[in-house]
Amino acid sequence: MLCKRRCSLFSQAIFFFLLFCPVNGNSITPQIAAGSIHTVGLTGQGAVIGQGSNSNGQCNVSEWSDVVQLIANDTVTIGLKVDGTVVATGWNAYQKLDVGSWSGITKVVSGNDNTFGIRTDGSVAAAGANYYGQLNVDDWTDIIQIAAGSNFTVGLKRDGRLIATGYCVTGQCDIDGWSDIN
């Protein structure tokens, strides 16, 4: 019953923010995201609210501001700020939350044990587990989107071609012939 009550209150708060908080000059789109045991919401003003278990600090987001993208994964919360920097909180297994020095980021993506950021120049920042080479993205360029699988990573290039790295033994990375995915 307690969980239902908390979830209900959180849902009402998100509904309120979606209805009554106008989008500011930065065109922040309200968002919600869910991890394994927590839920977070991004308001139209760039503030973040969290609810659920805070066992690893994943709900320690009340001081965040100017956030434009929000991700929750397992027991972590990651936010992309208006200025292109990234904030993160929660369980830092494999150093997947070591994103504090990142700048010039336009989009963030999180896999099971890793985090990626696409920079304004199309290069990629990566943090976390690299036991199968899934973070081997240093030479990637012109990237506009990333998908982070459990043990592999796929990037979409501006020209519509795809590239992949990591654990690719079951065919999930056989995308060399793919094109025009734009």
CORBELCOR-V284402 format. One record per residue. OMEGA is omega in whole degrees, 0 to 359 (* if undefined). NEAR is the number of other C-alpha atoms within 10 Angstrom. Layout:
[[OMEGA/NEAR] [OMEGA/NEAR]]
//
This chain:
[[181/6] [179/7] [180/9] [180/9] [179/10] [179/13] [179/16] [178/12] [179/13] [179/19] [179/15] [179/12] [179/15] [180/19] [179/12] [182/12] [180/17] [183/17] [194/10] [181/9] [182/13] [177/15] [183/15] [183/11] [179/8] [180/13] [178/12] [179/20] [177/17] [183/22] [169/18] [178/17] [182/16] [172/20] [180/17] [186/12] [177/16] [177/22] [178/24] [180/24] [178/25] [180/28] [178/25] [177/25] [178/21] [176/26] [182/18] [176/25] [182/19] [181/21] [177/20] [180/18] [177/15] [187/15] [179/12] [179/13] [184/15] [177/28] [179/23] [186/18] [187/22] [180/10] [181/8] [176/16] [179/17] [178/19] [180/26] [176/26] [185/23] [178/26] [170/22] [181/26] [180/23] [179/17] [178/23] [172/27] [182/28] [179/25] [173/25] [183/25] [181/21] [184/18] [178/13] [175/18] [184/18] [175/26] [182/19] [178/24] [180/19] [182/22] [186/17] [177/17] [178/15] [180/13] [181/14] [178/22] [180/25] [186/19] [185/20] [180/10] [181/8] [175/15] [181/18] [182/16] [179/23] [180/21] [176/22] [180/22] [180/21] [173/26] [181/20] [185/15] [182/21] [179/27] [179/23] [174/25] [176/27] [181/25] [181/21] [180/16] [179/13] [174/18] [188/17] [171/26] [182/21] [176/24] [175/18] [184/22] [179/19] [186/16] [176/11] [181/14] [182/15] [176/24] [182/23] [184/17] [183/20] [183/10] [179/7] [179/16] [177/17] [180/17] [177/23] [178/21] [178/18] [170/22] [182/15] [175/21] [181/17] [184/15] [179/20] [182/22] [178/25] [178/21] [175/23] [180/22] [181/21] [182/16] [177/13] [177/14] [178/17] [173/22] [183/18] [176/23] [178/17] [182/21] [190/18] [186/16] [181/8] [176/7] [183/8] [180/13] [180/17] [186/13] [183/13] [182/10] [180/7] [175/11] [179/13] [174/11] [181/11] [*/10]]
//
